Amino acid sequence: MIRYIISALFIVMGIVVLATAMVGNFRFGYVLNRMQVGATSDTLGAALIIFGLIVASGINATTVKLVVMVAFLWFANPVSSHFLARTEIISNENITKECEVV
């Protein structure tokens, strides 16, 4: 029973992180700000939910698959967000008006 309570807490925390990011995403006006919020919260929220599923499933083959998913998300989400941000910087002619680009 304790395992399912801990699992539910992780899943609820992940949902709260993703819901907060969704609301916060509407608050920002510029695309790079929105991408930063989406990248960080997506990585954390999905990882919390998957950790909750790991706790709920116990130690078995499914746990190994979920751990691989978390590892993939930790590598793929920041990299894809970086590539999208670089594309925005390269393709936007007015980027210096919006932010300071080095």
N, C-alpha and C positions, 0 to 999 in steps of 0.2 A: 504494500500500500504506500509506503514511504517513497518507493521508486517512482510510482505514478504521480505523486504529488510534486516531486522534484522535476519530473518530466513536464508536467503541466506548467510549472513555474517558468522553466526555460522557454516553452512554446509561447506562453503569454508574454514574456519579456521580448521575444522576437517579434511578435505581432505588434506590441506597443512601439518598438523601435521602427518598424516599417510604417506603421500608421502615422507616427510623429514625423517621419521623413516625408511621407506623402503630403501632409498638411504643410510642412515647412517648404516643400518644393514649390508650392504655389506662392509662397511669400517672397521668394527671390525672383528678381526680374531678368537677370542676365544668365545666359546659357552656361557659362563656366561655373557660376555659383550653384546652379541647379545640378550640374554634373558632379560637383564635389559632394553635395549632400546625398545624391543618389548612390554614388560609389561607396562612400563610407557606411551609409546606413544599410545598403543592400548586402554588403559583406557581413556586417555584424548581425543584422536581423536574420538572414538566412542561416548563418552559423549557429545562432541561438536556437532556432527552430530545429535544425538538424541535430544539435546536441541533445535537445529534448527527445527527439526520436531515438537517438542512441541510448539514452537512459531507459526509455520505455521498452526497447527491444531486448535489452540485456546483451550478453556477450555471445554472439553467433556470427554467421557469415554476413548477415545484413548489417551488422555493426561495422564490419570492415568496409563494405560498400559505402556506408554513410560517412565514414572517416575519409575515404577517398574523395567523396563529393565535397566535403569541407575543404580539403586540401586544394582541390581544383578551383573552388570558388575563391579561396584566398589568393590564388595566383591569377586567375582569369579576370576577375572583376576590376582590380586596380589597373591591370594592363590594358583592358579594353577601354576603360575610362580615360586613361592617359592618351591612347590613340585617338579617341574622339576629341579630346581637348586640343591635341596637336593639330588635328584637322580643322577645328574651328579657328585656331590661331593662324594657320596658313591661309585659309580661304576667306577670312574676314579682313577686308581692307581697312575698316574703321576700328580695328582692335585697340589701337593706342588711345582712342577716345574713351573706351569702356574700362580698360585696365592697363596696368603697367606691365609690359612684356619685355623680358630680358632677352 
